[in-house]
Structure formats: C-alpha cells, structure tokens
C-alpha cells in the first residue's frame, strides 16, 4: 500500500481537491479557485491526504477555536477508501481546530453515517438553510444540491 501523507492545505493542492470533488460528485467545489478561497477562509482548518503527489482526501472545518467547530467537508477518493484516510483527516482536523466538539451534517441514508458512528458522538437533527429561506414551507430552493 502506498504511503499517505496528511498535511495542511496549501494553494498548490486546490486543483487536486477540485479533481477529488469532481470524482465524488460535489459540483459546487470543482473550481480550483473556489476551493482555494474556501480552504483559506478566516476560521478554516483544511487538510489534504496526498499519495504519490495526488490529493486523495480532503477535510475542512470551521470553528471558533474554543468550544465548537463544524466539519464542513470530508472526502476520500473511492479508490483509496477503507484505509484509515478519512479517520486520519477527521482526527487531525478536529485536533487542529482547538474546539471541544465537532458538529457535522450528512445526507440521510448515506453510507458515511456508519463511519461517523465509530467516533464518540451524539446524534442530533440539523438543517441546512439557503438564501430564500423565507420561501413558503415545502417550496424547493431554486438551485442544485451540493
């Protein structure tokens, strides 16, 4: 098995993260400049997993550095899953935020739920709000998911 190096995000990783986002079908993150801006935003903690010069994993959290952080993104290339990469990314990202807890949301029914259940956790219900949140109840937002 190839060695995987987990390291802080640098601008040079943006294109690799965008390729990874394309592979895992996250259309809102397929532009390297958007990725770079997200990963270097104030309060962001971002790490990549690299093997043989290729980005095969990525995690990003936003936090206050004291009490709470939010795991915004976690992705591992399908060819590199089940090797501990996601776990390593979560652990280093969480530790680096300095927060006492890490919240996240996952789409219902996603297989990833079993992965997150391996960590000490408490299941909670959450919401993702979008512009136009004042729309009529039940009305669908006018933009794609992701």
Secondary structure, DSSP 8 states (H G I E B T S, - for coil): ----EEEE--GGGHHHHHHHHHHTT-GGG-SHHHHHHHHTSTTEEEEEEEETTEEEEEEEEEE-SSSEEEEEEEEE-GGG-SSSHHHHHHHHHHHHHT-SEEE----TT-THHHHHTTSS----------TTTTS-TT---SS---
